[in-house]
Amino acid sequence: MGTEEGDKMESLVSSSCLITLKFVDVCHRVKYQSRTGANSGIGRALNRRNDKRVVEERTVLNGVSGMVSPGEILAILGPSGSGKSTLLNILAGRLQGNYTGTVLANGHSLNKSVSRRTGFVTQDDILYPHLTVKETLVFCSLLRLPKTLSTKEKTRVAESVIAELGLAKCENTIIGNSFIRGVSGGERKRVSIGHEMLINPSLLVLDEPTSGLDSTTAHRLVSTLGGLARKGKTIISSMHQPSSRVYQMFDSVLLLSEGNCLYFGKGSAAMDYFASVGFSPSFPMNPADFMLDLANGVAQVDYQCEGEKPNVKQSLISSYNNVLAPRIKAAIGADTAAREKPVKGKRMKRQEDKRRSRNNSCIGWFSQFVILLHRGLKERKHEAFSSLRVFQVIAAAILAGAMWWRSDIGDVRDRLGLLFFISIFWGVFPAFNSVFTFPQERALFTKERASGMYTLSSYYVARLVGDLPMELILPAAFGIVCYWMAGLKPDLISFLLTMITLLGYVLVAQGMGLALGAAIMDAKQASTVVTVTMLAFLLTGGFYVNKVPAWMQWLKYTSFTYYCYKLLIIVQYGEKRANQLMGCSHHHGGGCGMVEEDVGTVVSVAALLVMFVGYRLLAYAALRRIKA
């Protein structure tokens, strides 16, 4: 890639502005409800009615200050629950307005311009398991990079990131997950970092990137971050328990304990500071381990007297407030006032930012749709056409065809049983498969939406269109096998009408699963609701019970199984005969008689069409409630 082309891509991907981040007295509190008025155990159980819910407030961060400059790595250390992730979200601009204090980028408040130059890597590696490393980054590049870059140029950006992160040797390996073998944990983490590196961020924020990695892999990963920092990027990362080799690579360290800052400064000066305030290890040890002991209230003096543990934290907090805090605030206080000063040429700067924003804006809706559709087909074909699922459908088709082999058209009861079996199988199968769709993809969907990769509507439409071939191929194969084996009405028109009814029914059942999954967003709860709903629909489907009690009559008209079963009978026997058959007493040897049916072909087709559209609109409305 030539120098001129590289410069063009660099300028388009990012404004190449270095970011110095400073934060002063950052505080964050959360409110929660608690019960009061009863003791624990039996007393609480007996007096639960007398309990009152009281809204209480808990301090997550309490006056945290610090700064990090381009070319530096700031490591935020602390035990679990110390406020590391919350601080990272604030510094990355993801908790705007929900905290007090000041966060400045180059002397100014966080804004959209800074957010566009900020990369945020979450603790969990949320990636599509069946895509290769290269496919993952190329699709991300196509979605995130400006529309002024061509597809070829975006692909080259992805390839350069792969080379920069040392992923070339595994670029054609799938990501994998706990069930599918893929790349290693360290490589998966570098792919997550690559997601953010595609936009050439000036500020890179990482939430425990070494979590779950061995010491050697963690060192390689932090070495990669060090290489990025040397290129002028500002890097902030939380760490739970880094090794001594990893610790030596940090430029600055911020130690948190229950939301309070115990130390901020150079990593190499931390041990000297703690020794100056009366805390030093009795033998050489990893500075990070020693600092985590202090953050947990554990010090050498505590081994002799357990009762002194609470005093360790308080002593360190007091030392920080009296010794370090004034120095830190003095170093960054001048820039805090700069936010209030008028900037020369401010209007021209805003106009320039707007012009750059238009030039670097994301791709259009249709382009998002095409890319998401392509990615979805590549990812979901492995699950939709897995050998187990294909075997399940073909086995059911052959079994049904064998059970009703060349059935006599005069044997009405057996044929009605076959038609209702088809209604049962293809109502339950797609509904249960689709109910897990959005709960399983929620984390990835939320992450990508937060990064501004695409709009909700483009994602949703691409998902629906991509599901059509996935959802319809297997029921079509089932219908072809079962229809002719069972000897149903042997003419092409009847066969085609049966297939159209079956495929439309599958899409309606899938839509119900999507709607319930999107509304509940919990896989277990949604599957339970689907079970109860399908049970109600099957019982009112017209086969088991003919005379539904009047007070439950309405339930029959909400059952898409009822409309599908009715249409299948109409195709085989005609509408008049279908009304008679729907009134048959199949049990106890009863006969068939004409019944008054207010549901014919037109009403059944119209009802299925309304449900097809309605369920999908409900699913879309439910997805809009999810905050990115």
KETI-21459 format. One record per residue: residue in one letter; z, y, x of N, C-alpha, C in turn. Coordinates in steps of 0.02 Angstrom, whole numbers, plus 50000, padded with zeros to 5 digits. Layout:
residues N
aZYXZYXZYX ...
//
This chain:
residues 628
m500004994150043500005000050000500005006250044 g499525010750032499445016550075500015021450066 t500065025950116500605030850115500535035650056 e499925037750042499815042449987500005039349921 e499795032949911499965029549849500715028449843 g501035026649901501755025649899502125032049883 d501905037749910502225044149895502155045849821 k501565044349793501445045749722501935041749679 m502005035349695502445031049655503165033149663 e503355035149724504045037349735504205043549693 s503735048249690503855054349653503855053149578 l503475048149555503445046749484504045042649461 v504275038149503504825033849484505485037649481 s505575042349528506195046049530506075053049558 s506525057349543506455064149570506675064449643 s506905058849670507115058249741507675063049759 c508055065349709508615069949721509235065949739 l509545067549795510165064349815510735066649771 i511215062249759511765063849714512425063149751 t512815068549749513505068449772513945068549709 l514345063449700514745062749639515475064349654 k515755068749614516455070749622516805070249554 f517415067749554517795067049492518515069249505 v518775073149457519445076149465519855074849403 d520465072149413520955071149359520645067649298 v520295062249310519995058449255520535054349220 c520595055449155521075051849113520715048749054 h520945042949035520655039648976521205035848940 r521245036948875521755033548835521415030148776 v521695024448756521425020848698521985019948647 k521785020148584522265019148530522205012048502 y522775009248483522775002548454523345002048404 q523304997148360523814996248308524294990748329 s524924991748317525434986648331525914986248273 r526244980448267526724979448213527424981048237 t527804984148194528514985448209528924983548148 g529564982448159530014981248103530244974248097 a530014969648141530244962748137530284960048207 n530764955448217530834952348282530314946948291 s530264944348351529784938948363530044932448334 g529614927448331529804920748309529914920448234 i530474916948214530604915748143530734922348107 g531094926848140531234933248108530604936948090 r530104936748134529474940148120529124936848062 a529144930048059528814926448005529144928147938 l529814928647937530164929947874530094937147852 n530044941647900530034948847883529354951947891 r528824947847891528154950547902527974955747850 r528214954747789528054959547736528344966447751 n528894966547789529214972947805528914976347866 d528454972747901528144975647960527704981547942 k527684986347985527254992147976526784992648036 r526164994248021525674995248075525735002348102 v525845002848166525925009348199525375010148250 v525065015948248524535017448296524855019848361 e524735016148415525005017948479524435019648527 e524615022648583524125024848632524295021948700 r523795019248733523905016448800523465020148850 t523755021648907523395025248960523025020249003 v522355020849005521945016449046521825019549114 l521705026049116521625029749179522075035849177 n522405037349232522885042849233522765047249294 g522365052449287522275057449340521945054749402 v521385051349396521035048449453520545053549481 s520555054449547520115059249580519795056049641 g519205058549659518855055949718518155058749722 m517785056449773517095058649781516725053549824 v516065053549816515635049149857514975052849868 s514725052449929514115056049948513545051349961 p512925053949964512345049749979512445046250047 g512235039950049512305036050110512975032450117 e513405033150065514075030150068514155024750014 i514615020150029514825015149979515565016449963 l515705017949900516385018749877516595012349841 a517125009149867517375002949836517995004649795 i517995002449732518575003349689518944996749685 l519544996549712519944990449715520504990849665 g520764984949647521324984649600521334978049564 p521914975949541521964969649503521624970249435 s521564964649401521274964649334521684969049288 g521334973049248521684977449201521904984049231 s521684985549291521894991749324521474997749304 g520914996549269520485002149247519845002949286 k519664998049327519064998649369518434999349327 s518334994849279517724994949239517675001249197 t518245003549170518245009649131518035015649173 l518305016049234518115021549279517375021249295 l517105015249307516395014649322515965017049264 n516165015249204515785017449145515795025049137 i516355028149154516405035449151515965038649204 l515995035949266515595038849320514855037749309 a514665032449273513955031149259513715034949198 g514165038649165513965042549107513925038549043 r514275032849040514245028648980514835029548934 l515305033948951515865035448907515935043048900 q515375046348890515375053648885515785055948825 g516245060748839516635063548784517255059648767 n517345053648795517915049448779518455049648833 y518445054848874518935055348928519075062748941 t519605064048978519755070849000519685071049076 g519615076949103519495077749174518775080149186 t518575080149247517925082849267517555077749309 v516925076549291516475072449331515855076549345 l515715077749409515165082049429514665078349473 a514025079349459513495076849501513145082849532 n513205083549598512935089449633513205095949605 g513845095849585514165101849561514065103449488 h513725099149451513595100349380513795094349339 s513915095549275514115090149230513565084849224 l513775078849207513295073449197512835075149139 n512185073849148511695075149096511175069649096 k510675070449054510165065249048509755064549113 s509675070149148509305069849211509655065449261 v510335065949264510715061749309510705054549285 s510755053649219510745046849191510105043149208 r509545046749208508905043649224508875041449297 r509295044549339509295042749410509895038349428 t510215035549376510805031349386510645024149366 g510785019549411510715012449396511405009349386 f511485005349333512125002249317512044994749314 v512394991149358512364983849361513014981049333 t512964977549277513564974849244513834968849283 q514444966949265514764961349301514404954749287 d514204953749225513854947549207513104948449218 d512794943249245512064943449256511714941349192 i511514946249153511204944949088510444944949097 l510154938949102509434938249115509154932549074 y508504932649064508174927149028508124921149075 p508384915349054508424909649100507764906349118 h507254906749074506634903049085506104907149122 l506234913549134505764917649171505904917049246 t505384917449286505474917349358505734924149382 v505934924349445506184930649474505654936049470 k505044934249488504504939149487504334941349417 e504294936649370504154938449300504694943049272 t505324941549288505884945649264505804952949287 l505674953849351505634960649378504974964149359 v504434960349353503804963449332503844965849260 f504114961849215504184964049146504644970149141 c505184970049179505634975849180505274981949207 s504864981049259504494986549287503994989449237 l503654985149200503174987349150503504991449095 l504124989749079504474993049025504824999549047 r505094999549108505525005149129505165010649166 l504625009049201504295014149242503855018649199 p503705024649222503345029649182502655027349162 k502415030149108501755028349083501185030849128 t501345035549173500825038149218500645033149273 l501055027949282500885022649330500475017249295 s499995014549330499585009149302499975002549307 t499724997549271500034990849273500044988149344 k499504989249380499454986749449499974990149493 e500064996649484500555000249524501274998049507 k501404996949443502074994649423502224987749452 t501714983349454501804976849483501964977349557 r501644982049591501774983049663502484985649674 v502724989849629503424992149635503894986149630 a503774981649582504194975749575504164971449638 e503574970549666503494966549726503854969649785 s503854976349789504204979649844504954978849837 v505204978949776505924977949764506114970749782 i505674965949765505804958949783505864958249859 a505414961449895505434961049968506054964549995 e506224970349966506794974249991507454970549981 l507514966649928508134963049914508134955949941 g507604954049979507584947450009507494941849959 l507104943049906506994938049854506314934749857 a505934936049911505254933549914505224925949913 k505704922649944505684915349949505824911849882 c506124915449834506274912449769505934916149712 e505414920049726505114924149674504784920049618 n504594913749634504274909449583504764904349555 t505404905149567505924900749539506214903849476 i506334899749425506614902449364507334904649376 i507574909349334508254911949341508764906449328 g508674902849272509134897449255509794900049226 n510214895249207510884896849182511334890849193 s511894890449157512354884949168512074878249148 f511544878149107511244871949085510574870449119 i510264875649146509604875049176509654876949250 r509424872649294509464874049365508964879449383 g509194884549420508764890049440508974892749507 v508954899249515509134902449578509884902149588 s510114903449649510824903449665511174909549635 g511844909449637512224914949609512084921549644 g512034921349711511894927449748511204930149734 e510714925649727510034927849711509994930649640 r510374927649594510384930249526510684937249524 k511204938349564511514945049566511024950049596 r510634948049647510144952649676509584954249627 v509424949449583508924950849531509194956149484 s509844955649466510144960749423510134967649456 i510264967749521510224974049558509494976549559 g509024971849566508314973649566508104976949501 h508404974949445508264978249381508364985749385 e508904987649419509064994849425508684998049482 m508524994349534508164997149591507454999049573 l507184996249520506494997749500506395005149486 i506915008449461506845015549444507025019949504 n507135016649562507315020349623507895025049611 p508485022449591509045026749571509335030349632 s509575036449620509945040049671510675037849673 l510925035849614511615033449608511605026349581 l511915021749616511935014749596512665012749585 v512825010649523513505008749504513515001249489 l513974997649520514004990349512514714988249493 d514754984049442515404981549418515514974549446 e515944974049496516124967749529515514963349544 p515064965649587514454961849602514584955449640 t515164954749674515304948649713515714943649674 s515834944949610516234940349570515894933449565 g516274928149582516004921449578515594919249638 l515534923549689515134921849748515604919749805 d515364915349849515754913549907515744919249957 s516164918750009516254924250056515614926050092 t515224920950113514614922250150514094925750105 t514014923150044513524926149998513724933249979 a514384934249970514624941049954514474945850011 h514564943450073514434947750131513694949550134 r513254944750120512534946150121512354951250067 l512674950550009512524955249954512744962349972 v513344962949998513584969650016513184972450074 s512944968050118512494970350172511864973350143 t511614970250090511024973050055511184979950026 l511774980649997511974987149970512034992250027 g512284989950085512324994450142511644997050164 g511144992550162510464994650178510204999750129 l510374999050065510165003950015510515010650026 a511155010350045511525016550058511225020250117 r511005016650168510715019950227510065023550210 k509765021850153509155025250132509305031450090 g509955033250085510145039450051510415038449981 k510515032349960510775031249892511545031649892 t511815033949837512535034349827512745028049789 i513205024249818513375017749789514125017449774 i514285015649712514975014649690515035007549663 s515525003849687515584996949666516324995149659 s516484991649606517154988849600517174982049633 m517734980349662517834973949696518514971249676 h518544964749665519184961749646519584959749708 q519284955849752519644953649812519134952449868 p518884957749900518394956949953518694953950016 s518274950450054518504947750117518564953450168 s518864951850226518954957050277518284959450304 r517784954850309517114956950332516794961650283 v516864960250219516584964650168516944971350167 y517604971150174517994977350172517784982150227 q517614979650286517414983950342516774987750328 m516394985750277515764989050262515844994850213 f516454995750187516565001250139516685007750177 d516365013050155516495019650184517135022650156 s517215022250090517805024950057518095019650011 v518745020249999519095015349956519535019249907 l519525016949844519965019749793520375013849764 l521025014249769521465008849746521805010849681 l521725006649630522015008049563522545002849547 s523045005049510523555000449484523775003049415 e523604999249364523775001049295523545008149278 g522945009949302522645016349287522855021949333 n523325020749377523555025849424523235024849492 c523085030349525522775030049591523325029449644 l523265024449688523745023449742523465025749809 y522805025949815522495028149878521775030049866 f521555035249898520855036849903520725039949972 g520225037150006520055039750072519625034750108 k519555035850173519155031350214519465024350215 g519035019350212519295012550213519655010850277 s519425013650333519725012350397520405015650406 a520555020650365521185024250371521715021950321 a521565017050280522015014950226522665012050253 m522615007550302523215004250328523685009250362 d523395014050398523815019150430524175023450377 y523835024850322524165028850270524755025050240 f524645018750223525195014950192525775013950240 a525615013350304526155012850354526545019350357 s526205024950348526545031450351527015032650293 v526905029050237527345029850178527825023950172 g527865019750225528375014550227528155007750207 f527495006450202527254999850183526754997350234 s526934991950268526474988950317526604981450318 p526094977450330526184970050331526564967950394 s526924962450388527304959850445526874955850493 f526244954550473525774950850516525074953250500 p524604952650546523914954950532523614951350472 m523314955150427523014952150368522444956550343 n522064953850297521504957450266521764963650231 p521514969650249521754975750216521694975450140 a521144972350116521054971950043521594967750011 d521794962150042522324958050015522984961850013 f523124965450067523744969250071523764974750017 m523194978050007523174983449958523244980649887 l522964974749874523034971749808523754969549796 d524094967149849524804965649842525194971849822 l525044977449854525394983649836525234985849765 a524604985049745524414986949676524754982649624 n524944976549644525304972049598526054972849604 g526274977549646526994978749654527334974049702 v526944970849745527214966049792527194969049862 a527774969249896527814971749964528324967450002 q528354968450068528774964250110529504964550088 v529734970450066530434971150046530584967149983 d530064965649944530184962149881530344954849891 y530184952149948530324945049959531074943849963 q531454948949979532174948249984532524950149918 c532214954649883532534957049822532004957949768 e531944953049722531434953349671531524959349625 g532124961849619532244967449574531934973949596 e531704974349659531404980549683530664981049668 k530364975949639529644976049628529404982149589 p529714983949535529464989849498529454996249539 n529904996649590529945002749630529365003549679 v529014998049694528464998449742527905002749713 k527695001349653527155005249622527365012549614 q527975013549591528195020349579528215024449644 s528425021049697528455024449762527755026249786 l527275021649777526595022949799526265028449757 i526395028449691526115033649648526395040449668 s527045040649681527355046949702527075049449768 s526985044749816526705046649881525995049349874 y525605046049831524915048349820524915055349791 n525325056449739525325062949706525555068649753 n526015066949798526295072149842525885073149906 v525555067849931525225068249996524465068649989 l524165063749954523435063249953523115067649899 a523395067749839523075071249783522925078549800 p523395082349828523235089349844522645090049892 r522605085549942522055085949990521385084449955 i521375079349913520755077449879520515083149834 k520975085949795520785091249749520565097549786 a520865098749843520665104549883519965103649910 a519785097449927519125096049956518575096849904 i518735095249842518205095449791518315100949740 g518825105049749518975110349700518445115649697 a518125117149754517625122549755517025120749711 d516835114349712516255112349671516425111949598 t517065111149581517265111049511517115117749478 a517255123249515517115129949488516375131449486 a515975127949527515255129249529514915127749463 r515215123249424514905121549360514895127549313 e515375132049321515425137749276514985143549297 k514735143549360514345149149384513625148749359 p513315154349341512615154149320512165152149378 v511675148149362511205145849413510585150149411 k510375152649468509785156849471509175152849451 g508775155949408508175152449386508325146549340 k508865146849302509065141249261508545139549208 r508245144649177507745143349126507135139949156 m506915142349215506345139249247506495132049266 k507125130749286507315123949305507295119349244 r507535121949186507505117949125506795116349106 q506345121249111505645120049094505335114949141 e505525115349206505265110549254505515103549238 d506165102949220506445096449202506095093549141 k505955097849091505615095449031504915093049047 r504565096749091503885094749110503905088149148 r504385087449193504445081149230504625075449183 s505055076949134505265071849086504665069349045 r504215074049026503625071948988503175067549031 n503095069549094502655065749138502935058849154 n503605058349158503925052149178504215048349118 s504025050249058504315047048999504095039748994 c504475036048955504345028948949503675027748913 i503445021648917502815019848886502855020348810 g502275020448778502245021148705502475015048668 w502535015848602502805010448559502365004248563 f501715005048557501274999248557501284995548623 s501314999248679501364995948744502014992148750 q502564994948725503194991348724503134984848684 f502824985348626502724979548583502344974048619 v501784975848652501374970848686501754967448742 i502104971448782502484968548839503044964148814 l503414966448764503964962448737503714956048704 l503134956448671502834950448641502644945448695 h502334947748748502134943348803502744940148835 r503254944248848503874941548878504214936548832 g504244938048767504564933648719504214926948714 l503544926948714503174920648710503304916348772 k503324919548830503444915948892504144912848893 e504634916548868505324914248871505474909048818 r505264910148755505484905948700505074899648690 k504494899148722504094893148712504454886948738 h504874887848789505234882048817505744879348767 e506074883848731506564881648682506244879448617 a505734883148594505424881448530505064874848532 f504774873248590504394866948596504724862248646 s505374862248646505734857548689505604850448665 s505634845748710505484838748693505944836248639 l506574838348640507054836048589506864838548520 r506664844948515506484847748450505844844748423 v505354843848467504724840848446504844833648422 f505254829948458505414823048439505764822948371 q506224827648360506584827948297506114828948238 v505634833548244505184834948189504694829248177 i504394826748231503904821248223504244815048197 a504854813548221505214807648197505364808348122 a505564814348101505704815448030505074814647988 a504504817048014503874816547977503664809247970 i503704805548025503514798448022503984794447978 l504634795847983505114792247942505004793647868 a504884800047850504754801747780504094798547756 g503584798847799502944795847781503004788347771 a503414785047812503504777747805503914776047743 m504424780047728504834778747669504434779547604 w503994784547603503584785747544502854783547556 w502754778447594502084776247614501644774947552 r501094778847549500594777947496500924777247427 s501394781647412501744781247349501264782247290 d501414778847235500994779147176501114785747140 i500574789047120500634795447086501014794847020 g501034788746994501394787746932502144787146942 d502354785747003503064785147016503344792147028 v503484795646974503654802646977504314803747014 r504804799547000505474800647029505454800447105 d505094795547132505044794947205504694801047236 r504164803247202503794808947230504194815447226 l504574816347173505014822147169505544821947224 g505774815947240506254815147294505954817247361 l505324815447373504984817347434504904824947438 l504684828047383504584835247383505234838947394 f505784836447366506414839847377506684838547447 f506534832647475506724831447545506384836447591 i505744837747579505384842647619505714849547612 s505914851147551506244857647539506914858047575 i507274852547577507914852447611507814853347687 f507384849047715507304848947788507054855647814 w506544858447781506254864747806506584870947778 g507134870047742507574875747727508134876147778 v508434870347793509004870047838508784871047911 f508244867647932508044867648002507904874648030 p507464878547999507334885248027507914890148017 a508294889347963508854893847951509384893048006 f509544886848024510054885648075509804887548145 n509154886748158508894888748223508904896348232 s508714899948180508644907148186509304910948181 v509824907848153510454911348145510774912948213 f510594909248265510874910448331510474915548372 t509904917748346509444921948384509784928348410 f510014932448365510284938948385510984938448416 p511434934048392512064933348428511974931348501 q511504926948515511394924748584511064930148626 e510644934248596510284939448634510634946248632 r511204946548600511524953148591511674956548658 a511974952748705512164955848769511554958548806 l511014954648808510414956848843510084962548806 f510054962148740509754967348699510134973948708 t510804973648707511214979648714511124982748784 k511104978448835511024980848903510344984448912 e509814981448887509144984448896509064990648854 r509354990748794509314996748753509705002448785 a510275000848817510665006048850510275009048909 s509835005148939509425007548994508815011248970 g508705011548904508135015048876507475011548888 m507475004948893506865001248908506375001148850 y506635001148788506195000748730506575003048668 t506205003948614506505005748550506694999548512 l507145000348465507354994648424506774991848383 s506364996248355505814993948313505294989948352 s505134992048414504644988248453504924981448471 y505564981148488505884974648503505874970148442 y506054972848385506114968748325505434966248300 v504934970648299504264968448277503974963348326 a504074964348391503834959448440504184952748430 r504814952948413505184946748400504904943148339 l504774946848285504514943748224503824940848235 v503384944648266502694942248278502694936348325 g503104936648377503134931148425503414924748395 d503834925548343504134919648312503634915848267 l503104919148245502634915848198502344909448227 p502024909548285501764903148311502314898348328 m502884900848350503444896448368503714892848307 e503754896348251504064893548192503584889448149 l502934890648153502464887648107502114881448134 i502084880648200501714874948228502044868348210 l502694867848218503044861648205503034859748130 p503174864348083503114862448013502404860647993 a501904863748025501214861848011501084854648032 a501334852848092501254845948115501624841148069 f502224843048046502594838948000502204837747936 g501924843247908501554842747845500934838347851 i500574839047906499964835047916500124827647918 v500654825847954500844818747961501114816047895 c501594819647866501954817147808501514816947745 y501094822047736500704822747674500244816747664 w499874815047717499374809647709499694802747713 m500234802047750500574795647752500884794047685 a501174799147653501514797947589501024797347531 g500384798947543499884798047491499934803147435 l500124809347452500134814547401499424816147379 k499364820447330498714821847298498154822547350 p497674817847351497194817347407496584821947399 d496694828447395496124833047397496314838947441 l495814842047472495924847147522496284853247494 i496104855347432496414861247403497164860147394 s497364854447368498074852947358498444852747425 f498114849847475498424849547541498534856547569 l498024860847565498074867547592498604871647555 l498624870847488499134874447449499834872047468 t499914865647479500564862947500500764865747568 m500284866147614500434868647681500614876147678 i500254879947637500404887147631501104888047602 t501274884147551501934884547521502474882847572 l502354877447610502844875247659502944880447714 l502404883147741502454888047795502784894547772 g502604896747711502934902647684503674901647673 y503854895647650504554893847639504944893947705 v504624891347758504944891247824505094898447847 l504624902947837504724909947858505274913347819 v505334911647754505874914547714506554911947738 a506594905247751507224902447775507404905247843 q506904906247886507034909347952507294916447943 g506994920147896507214927047884507944927447862 m508154922647820508854922547799509304921347859 g509114916747903509504915447963509554921548008 l508994925148017508994931248057509454936448028 a509424937347961509834942447928510574940947935 l510764934647923511474932847929511714933348002 g511294931248049511484931748119511574938848141 a511114943348120511154950348139511754953748106 a511914951848045512464955048008513144952848035 i513204946548054513854943848075513944944248151 m513414943048189513414943448262513934939048295 d514104933648262514544928648291514244921848273 a514064918048324513674911948312514054906948268 k514704906048280515094901148242515174903348169 q515364909648161515454912148092514794912148054 a514244914248088513594914448054513364907548034 s513474902548077513264895648060513664892948001 t514294894947996514704892847939514444895847874 v514284902347877514014905747817513344902647797 v512924901047846512274897947831512384891147797 t512864887347821513014880847791513194881447718 v513644886047702513854887047632513274889647590 t512894894347617512334897247580511804891947564 m511614888047615511114882847604511364877547556 l512004875947558512284871147511512204873647439 a512364880047428512284882947361511544882947340 f511094884547386510384884647370510114877747354 l510344872747391510104865847379510364863147313 l510994864547297511274862047234510934865147174 t510694871347181510354874747125509594874347134 g509364869947176508644869447190508244866147136 g508564863147085508194860247030508124852647032 f508404849447082508344842147087508994838647068 y509554841047095510194837747082510464839547013 v510424845946995510694848346932510154851946893 n510024849746831509514852946790509814858346746 k510384856946717510704861746672511284865146709 v511124870346744511634874046781512064878046731 p512734878046740513164881846694512924889146689 a513004891946630512734898646617513014903846665 w513664903246683513964908246726513744907646798 m513384902046815513104901246882512344901446881 q512054903046825511324902946818510984907746867 w511314913346880511014918346924510894915646994 l511324910947015511264908247083510604904647093 k510354901647040509724898047046509154902647064 y509174908747039508614913347051508654916847119 t509214915847155509254918347224509084912947274 s508954906847251508834901147294508094900447310 f507904901547373507194900647391507004893347390 t507504888847394507364881647388507104880047318 y507384883347268507164882247199506434884247190 y506234889947217505544892247210505054887847249 c505254885747308504824881347348504724874647314 y505274871747290505234865247256504794865747194 k504854871247157504444872147097503704872647115 l503544876347168502844877147188502544870447213 l502944866547248502704860047273502544855447214 i502954855647162502814851447103502194853947067 i502124860647062501534863447028500894861347063 v500894861347129500294859347167500114852147151 q500604847847144500464840747134500324838947061 y500654842347014500604840246944500374845646896 g500294851846919500104857246874500724860546845 e500634866746820501204870646799501534867946736 k501134865646688501424863046626501824856746638 r501524852346677501864846046693502484847346736 a502454852546779503024854146821503624856246780 n503504860046725504054862046682504394855946651 q503984850946634504274844846607504684841046659 l504394840646720504734836846772505374840246795 m505394846846793506014850346812506564849146761 g506374846546702506874844946651507044837646648 c506784833746696506914826546696507644825146713 s507904820146680508564817546699508444811746746 h508464812946809508284807746858508804802346864 h509394803846844509934799146851510094795946784 h510374790246787510564786446727509964784546685 g509364784446714508774782146678508554786446621 g508724792746620508534797246567507794798746568 g507534801446515506824803146510506704810446527 c506074812446518505864819246534505664822646470 g505854828846464505654832646407505474839746426 m505074843046385504864849846399505474854446395 v505534858746447506074863646447505764870546453 e506134875546430505894882346435506024884946506 e505494886246542505554888646611505264895646615 d505664900446637505414907346644505134908646714 v505104903446755504864904046823504224899946830 g503664903446838503034900046849502774901346919 t502114900246928501824901046994501874908147020 v501684912946977501664919946999502364922347017 v502854920746975503544922946988503814919747051 s503664913247061503914909747121503624912747184 v502964914047184502644916947243502914923947256 a502984927847202503244934647210503954934647237 a504374930047213505064929647236505094927947310 l504684923247333504674921447404504424927347447 l503934931047422503694936847460504234942147466 v504584943447411505124948447412505674946247462 m505844939847461506354937347507506114937647580 f505474936147590505184936447658505264943347688 v505104948547648505164955347672505894957747671 g506254956147618506934958547610507404956147664 y507384949747680507824947047732507694950547800 r507074951847815506914954947880507124962247881 l507064965647824507314972547822508074972747829 l508414967947799509144967547807509344966247879 a508964961847912509114960347983509014966548026 y508484970348012508354976448051508904981648039 a509114982347977509654987047961510294985047996 a510424978547999511034976148033511004977548108 l510414976848138510334978148210510434985548227 r510254989848180510324997048193511054999048199 r511514994948174512224996648179512494995448249 i512134991548289512374989948356512254995848402 k512774998048435512725003848480512525001448549 a512015004748577511795002948644512235006148697 
//
